[in-house]
């Protein structure tokens, strides 16, 4: 595939993730009970079991979800970072714009209400009170920033997995997921190429741009499943 076509495909990815996040793997544990016909715990039921810095994943309900999966290989097309506040748990997420969303509302937006919660292994020692405070302060400084439709690695706009990666990296010194190049995505998928030719054949994008996907964070061995 030519560089221009790959570049255009990454614009498709940015917009697809944008739409998916606006409306909203390897391990599938008991806490994803709805996949087997059992009801998942409600936000109220799990609130007391969540810790600051937990990561929560869901499938978007947007029409662009299939495109996101084709490009990234990720079942989980949206994610956020949980923090406990006085009114209850919230999810810090990069949508349009970056904002705090109540846990109940966040879960309700996902496909079939499914979600997966993961936690940093040895988080008690690696996520100190000071680190959590820094994460909250950094997240607060990003509130209101636009969603990153161009999938760039600067801080002017953010996408969901970029927000999570930078929050842990800068506040806690923890790198989650795998940093890749835009050109490393699955850009040869026929569905992607059709969309590129139709919509973004003339778009410009740097194929060497740094990217991080929800799937790479989901599958990071530093995280463990939270049994809810």
C-alpha positions in Angstrom: 0.0 0.0 0.0 1.3 3.5 -0.9 2.3 5.9 1.9 -0.5 8.3 0.9 -3.1 5.4 1.1 -1.7 4.4 4.5 -1.8 8.0 5.6 -5.4 8.3 4.6 -6.2 5.1 6.4 -4.9 6.5 9.6 -7.2 9.4 9.2 -10.0 6.9 8.9 -8.8 5.3 12.1 -8.8 8.6 13.9 -12.3 9.4 12.9 -13.5 5.9 13.5 -12.1 6.0 17.0 -13.6 9.4 17.5 -17.1 8.3 16.6 -16.7 5.2 18.7 -15.5 7.1 21.7 -18.1 9.8 21.4 -20.8 7.2 21.8 -19.2 5.5 24.2 -8.9 -9.8 23.6 -7.1 -12.3 25.2 -8.8 -12.7 28.6 -12.6 -12.9 29.1 -13.2 -13.5 32.8 -16.3 -13.9 34.9 -16.8 -10.2 35.2 -17.9 -10.2 31.5 -20.9 -12.3 32.4 -23.3 -10.9 29.8 -21.2 -12.7 27.1 -22.5 -16.0 28.5 -26.0 -14.8 29.1 -25.5 -13.8 32.7 -26.1 -10.3 33.9 -23.0 -8.1 34.6 -22.8 -6.3 38.0 -24.2 -2.8 37.9 -22.2 0.3 38.5 -23.6 0.6 42.0 -22.7 -3.0 42.8 -19.0 -2.7 41.8 -18.4 0.9 43.0 -16.9 -0.1 46.4 -14.5 -2.6 44.7 -12.9 -0.1 42.3 -9.6 1.7 43.0 -8.2 4.9 41.7 -6.3 4.2 38.5 -8.3 1.1 37.5 -8.8 0.8 33.7 -12.2 0.1 32.2 -12.8 -1.2 28.7 -15.9 -1.5 26.6 -17.1 -2.1 23.0 -18.5 1.0 21.3 -22.0 0.9 19.9 -21.2 3.2 17.0 -21.3 2.2 13.4 -17.6 2.7 13.2 -16.8 0.0 15.7 -16.1 -2.6 13.0 -13.6 -0.2 11.3 -11.8 0.3 14.6 -11.5 -3.5 15.0 -10.3 -4.0 11.5 -7.6 -1.4 11.8 -6.3 -2.2 15.3 -7.3 -5.8 15.9 -9.0 -4.7 19.1 -12.3 -6.0 20.3 -12.3 -3.2 22.9 -12.8 0.1 21.1 -13.0 2.5 24.0 -11.4 2.8 27.5 -11.0 5.1 30.4 -9.4 5.6 33.8 -11.4 5.2 37.0 -11.2 7.6 40.0 -13.2 7.6 43.1 -14.8 10.9 43.9 -17.2 12.1 46.6 -20.3 11.5 44.5 -19.0 8.1 43.4 -16.7 6.6 40.8 -16.1 8.5 37.6 -14.3 7.5 34.3 -11.9 10.0 32.9 -12.2 9.5 29.1 -11.2 11.1 25.9 -14.3 11.7 23.9 -15.5 15.0 22.6 -14.2 16.7 24.7 -12.1 15.0 27.4 -14.4 14.7 30.4 -15.4 12.9 33.5 -18.3 10.6 33.2 -20.2 8.8 35.9 -19.4 5.1 36.0 -23.1 4.2 35.6 -23.5 6.4 32.5 -20.2 5.1 31.1 -21.2 1.4 31.4 -24.6 2.1 29.9 -23.0 3.4 26.8 -21.2 0.2 25.9 -22.5 -2.6 23.8 -24.9 -4.8 25.8 -23.5 -3.0 28.9 -20.4 -5.2 28.8 -17.2 -4.0 30.3 -13.9 -5.3 31.6 -11.9 -3.7 34.5 -8.1 -4.1 34.8 -5.7 -3.0 37.5 -2.0 -2.4 37.6 -0.2 -5.4 39.2 1.3 -4.4 42.5 -0.7 -1.2 42.2 -0.5 -0.6 46.0 3.2 0.1 45.7 3.4 1.4 42.2 0.4 3.8 42.4 1.2 5.8 45.6 -1.1 8.5 46.9 1.2 11.0 45.4 1.1 9.3 42.0 -2.7 9.2 42.0 -2.9 12.9 43.0 -0.6 13.7 40.0 -2.8 11.6 37.7 -5.9 13.4 38.9 -4.2 16.8 38.5 -2.9 16.0 35.0 -6.3 14.6 34.0 -8.0 17.8 35.3 -5.7 19.9 33.1 -6.8 18.0 30.0 -10.6 18.5 30.6 -12.3 20.1 27.7 -9.6 19.2 25.2 -11.0 18.0 21.9 -10.9 14.4 20.7 -7.9 13.7 18.4 -9.4 12.9 15.0 -5.9 13.0 13.5 -4.4 10.5 15.8 -1.4 12.7 16.6 0.9 12.2 19.6 0.8 15.8 20.9 -1.4 17.0 23.8 -3.5 19.5 21.9 -6.1 16.8 21.4 -6.3 13.2 22.8 -7.8 9.8 22.0 -8.8 7.3 24.6 -5.8 5.0 24.8 -3.4 8.0 24.4 -4.9 9.6 27.5 -4.5 6.5 29.5 -0.9 5.9 28.4 0.2 9.4 29.1 -1.5 9.6 32.4 0.3 6.5 33.8 3.6 7.4 32.1 3.9 11.0 33.3 2.3 10.7 36.7 3.4 7.3 37.8 6.3 6.4 35.5 4.4 3.4 34.2 4.3 2.6 30.5 1.3 0.6 29.5 0.7 -1.0 26.1 3.0 -1.0 23.1 3.9 2.2 21.3 3.7 1.6 17.5 3.8 3.5 14.3 0.7 4.5 12.4 2.0 2.4 9.5 2.0 -0.7 11.8 -1.8 -0.8 11.9 -3.7 -3.3 9.7 -4.1 -1.0 6.8 -4.4 -3.7 4.1 -7.9 -4.8 5.2 -10.3 -4.6 2.3 -12.9 -2.7 4.3 -10.3 -0.1 5.2 -9.1 0.4 1.7 -12.7 0.8 0.4 -13.3 3.6 3.0 -9.9 5.2 2.2 -10.5 5.4 -1.6 -14.0 6.7 -1.1 -13.3 9.3 1.6 -9.7 10.1 2.2 -7.6 9.3 -0.8 -6.0 12.7 -0.7 -5.5 13.0 3.0 -2.0 13.6 4.4 -0.7 11.9 7.6 2.7 10.9 8.9 2.9 7.1 8.8 5.7 7.3 11.4 3.4 8.9 14.0 3.5 7.2 17.4 0.2 5.4 18.3 -1.1 3.2 21.2 -4.2 1.1 20.9 -6.7 0.0 23.5 -5.9 -3.6 22.7 -2.2 -3.2 23.4 -3.0 -1.8 26.8 -5.7 -4.4 27.5 -3.2 -7.2 26.9 -0.3 -5.6 28.8 1.1 -8.2 31.3 1.4 -5.5 33.9 -2.3 -5.5 34.3 -4.5 -8.0 36.1 -8.2 -8.7 35.8 -10.4 -7.3 38.6 -12.8 -9.9 39.8 -16.1 -8.2 40.2 
